[in-house]
Amino acid sequence: MRRIALQAISWLSILLCISLTTAAQNAPTSADSKLVRLDKIEVSGTRLPIDSIIRLSGLAIGQEVNDAIVNRACHKITSTGLVKSIDYGYDSYPDKPGVVLVLTLIDEGPLFPSKIEPANDDLHIWQLLQSTDPLFTRELPRTEKALSYYNVNIERCLKAEGREAEYALPIVVGDANGSPSEIVFRIAHYKQMRP
């Protein structure tokens, strides 16, 4: 009986050691959670305007950041469907207290030409989109997130013009072989309910 009790205590000790080791490995290190001042943001590897990427991130110069905050900012950028992935790192200088955040992006692709129908809305809505942010180009990837991101912003432009009864419908058009060739955002009217 004593041997079984000792074995049980030994197994409990081993399990406790494993649990403590696992918890220690999963706990954020002080370097991961330590806040540092953001002095500069550098962006590379993207066709998109750098100012647009920084705006999407929600980060600001002078802000206190750590890995968790930067990771959330990167997720905001990739949630647009325009950027496939982001690698980031920090540059620090011995004579300065803050850090430079270096973001290296890989854009989503391939890009497809896009247009807005009906044709009389095309130029005007593109101008509205680009006046809100120059990242809205007439070429975009056909990811679900990118189509949704453009769609939401086209509808925002329609509402700003007082066109509450209209919405945008994204359509991926294929060529004769069935391969995607262009993206069309068709402006449609909500059906009116009859009393």
Secondary structure as UniProt FT lines:
FT   HELIX           2..26
FT   HELIX           30..33
FT   STRAND          36..44
FT   HELIX           50..57
FT   TURN            61..62
FT   STRAND          64..65
FT   HELIX           67..78
FT   TURN            79..80
FT   STRAND          83..92
FT   TURN            94..95
FT   STRAND          99..107
FT   STRAND          111..117
FT   HELIX           119..132
FT   TURN            134..135
FT   STRAND          139..141
FT   HELIX           144..160
FT   TURN            161..162
FT   TURN            164..165
FT   STRAND          166..174
FT   TURN            176..177
FT   STRAND          180..189
//
